[in-house]
Amino acid sequence: MTDERTIKAYSTRVADYLKIPLPPEQIKARQAFAKAVGAGLVLDLGSGPGSDSAFFMRERLTVRALDATPEFVEHARNNGVDAHLGTFDDVTEVDTYDGIYASFSLLHAPREAFPRHLAAIHKALKPGGIFFLGLKLGAGEHRDELDRAYTYFSQTEIEDALAQAGFSIDRITTGMGKGLAGSYDGFILVMAHA
């Protein structure tokens, strides 16, 4: 299910979203993901306006971007990204991607849908394919000041969910960053493989 209030919050803030600086931990993790994939096809899942997709393209990866906010997809397309309008439920491929990059996108999915999405991502990756997951740390589900729906997990919950979906974790980084709503939140960046 797609949360229309979250999409609306993003649809009116494309320019603001583009101004958010990435924390150093995320810059390093994005570079590590590109290096780990090396070559091939990457899915930027919940791609936003396509900034990460553009980075991966500069790293000579082939990128397909997927996002549920039409304004983000339009911005990405206007900047040369192969962007498509869709939701997490549109990940239906089998053994297709060399890497899937889900940077602070799956946190908008309801908690009960998280295992199903991880299973679909695992299925869509080629054997040994690389998965990057960025989430905010915490507990519960709630809306932020911009009316976006969030689901929070502990590190243990994330590790358990990834293991149940069949992933092997390669690296975990945690940190603190400022998001679109202006709040500072703890986050976790996970690199794993199928």
C-alpha positions in Angstrom: 0.0 0.0 0.0 1.2 3.5 -0.9 0.8 6.3 1.7 -0.7 9.2 -0.2 0.1 11.7 2.6 3.8 10.8 2.4 3.8 11.2 -1.4 2.1 14.6 -1.1 4.7 15.7 1.4 7.5 14.9 -1.0 5.7 16.2 -4.1 5.8 19.8 -2.9 9.4 19.6 -1.6 11.6 18.4 -4.5 13.9 21.5 -4.3 14.2 21.2 -0.5 15.0 17.5 -0.7 17.8 18.1 -3.2 19.4 20.6 -0.7 19.8 18.0 2.1 23.5 17.1 2.5 24.4 13.5 2.8 26.1 12.6 6.1 29.7 11.4 5.6 28.8 7.9 6.6 26.2 7.7 3.8 28.6 9.1 1.2 31.1 6.4 2.2 28.4 3.7 2.2 27.2 4.7 -1.3 30.7 4.6 -2.6 31.2 1.2 -1.0 28.0 -0.1 -2.6 29.1 1.0 -6.1 32.5 -0.6 -5.6 30.9 -3.9 -4.3 28.6 -4.1 -7.2 31.4 -3.2 -9.6 29.4 -3.5 -12.8 25.9 -4.4 -14.0 22.4 -3.4 -13.3 21.3 -1.6 -10.1 17.8 -0.8 -8.9 17.6 2.4 -6.9 14.5 1.6 -4.9 12.6 4.6 -3.6 15.0 6.7 -5.6 13.7 10.2 -4.8 14.7 12.8 -7.4 17.5 10.5 -8.6 20.6 11.9 -6.9 22.0 8.5 -6.0 21.0 7.1 -9.4 23.1 9.9 -11.0 26.0 9.0 -8.8 25.8 5.3 -9.8 25.6 6.2 -13.5 28.8 8.3 -13.1 30.3 5.1 -11.6 29.4 3.3 -14.8 26.6 1.2 -13.4 23.4 0.7 -15.3 20.6 2.1 -13.2 16.8 1.7 -13.0 15.1 4.0 -10.6 11.7 3.4 -9.0 9.8 5.9 -6.8 6.1 6.5 -5.9 6.3 10.3 -6.1 5.6 11.6 -9.7 7.5 14.8 -9.1 10.6 12.9 -8.1 10.3 10.6 -11.1 9.9 13.6 -13.4 13.0 15.3 -12.0 15.1 12.2 -12.3 14.0 11.6 -15.9 14.7 15.3 -16.8 18.3 14.6 -15.5 18.9 11.5 -17.6 17.9 8.8 -15.1 15.9 5.8 -16.3 13.2 6.5 -13.6 9.8 4.8 -13.3 6.8 5.5 -11.2 6.0 2.6 -8.9 5.9 1.2 -5.3 7.9 -1.4 -3.4 5.2 -3.9 -4.5 6.4 -3.4 -8.1 9.6 -5.3 -7.4 8.6 -8.5 -9.0 11.7 -9.5 -11.0 13.7 -12.7 -10.4 17.5 -12.9 -10.5 17.7 -9.6 -12.3 19.8 -7.0 -10.4 23.4 -7.0 -9.5 22.6 -4.6 -6.7 19.5 -3.0 -5.1 20.0 0.3 -3.2 17.2 1.2 -0.8 18.4 4.4 0.9 15.9 5.7 3.5 12.9 4.5 1.4 11.7 1.3 3.0 11.2 3.2 6.3 7.9 4.5 4.7 6.5 0.9 4.4 4.3 -0.4 7.1 6.0 -2.7 9.6 3.9 -5.7 8.5 5.0 -5.3 4.9 8.7 -5.1 5.7 9.4 -8.9 5.5 7.5 -9.2 2.3 9.5 -6.4 0.7 12.8 -7.9 1.8 11.8 -11.2 0.4 11.0 -9.6 -3.0 14.3 -7.7 -3.0 16.2 -11.0 -2.3 14.3 -12.7 -5.1 15.0 -9.8 -7.5 18.8 -9.9 -6.8 21.1 -12.3 -8.7 22.8 -14.8 -6.4 25.4 -12.9 -4.5 23.9 -9.6 -5.4 24.5 -6.6 -3.2 21.7 -5.0 -1.1 22.1 -1.6 0.6 19.5 -0.6 3.2 19.4 2.7 5.0 16.8 3.2 7.8 16.2 5.4 10.8 16.7 3.7 14.1 13.9 3.7 16.8 10.7 2.0 17.8 7.1 2.2 16.6 5.4 3.9 13.7 4.4 7.5 13.5 4.2 10.6 11.2 6.8 13.3 11.3 6.2 17.0 11.2 5.7 16.9 7.3 3.0 14.2 7.6 5.2 11.4 6.3 4.6 7.9 7.6 7.6 6.3 9.3 8.4 2.8 10.6 11.3 2.5 13.0 13.3 -0.6 13.8 16.1 -1.5 16.2 19.4 -2.8 14.8 18.6 -6.3 16.2 15.2 -6.2 14.4 16.8 -5.2 11.1 19.5 -7.9 11.4 16.9 -10.6 12.2 14.6 -9.5 9.3 17.5 -9.6 6.8 18.6 -13.0 8.0 15.0 -14.3 7.7 14.9 -13.0 4.1 18.1 -14.9 3.3 20.6 -12.1 3.4 24.1 -12.3 4.8 25.2 -9.0 6.3 28.6 -7.6 5.3 28.8 -4.3 7.0 26.8 -2.1 9.4 27.3 1.6 10.1 25.3 3.8 12.4 25.2 7.5 12.8 23.2 10.6 13.3 21.8 12.9 10.5 19.5 15.8 9.8 16.6 15.0 7.5 14.0 17.0 5.4 11.9 17.8 8.5 14.9 19.3 10.2 15.1 16.8 13.0 18.3 14.8 13.9 17.7 11.1 13.9 19.9 8.0 14.5 20.3 5.9 11.4 21.7 2.6 10.3 23.3 1.7 7.0 23.5 -2.0 6.1 25.4 -3.7 3.3 24.4 -7.3 2.7 24.4 -9.8 -0.1 21.9 -12.4 -1.4 
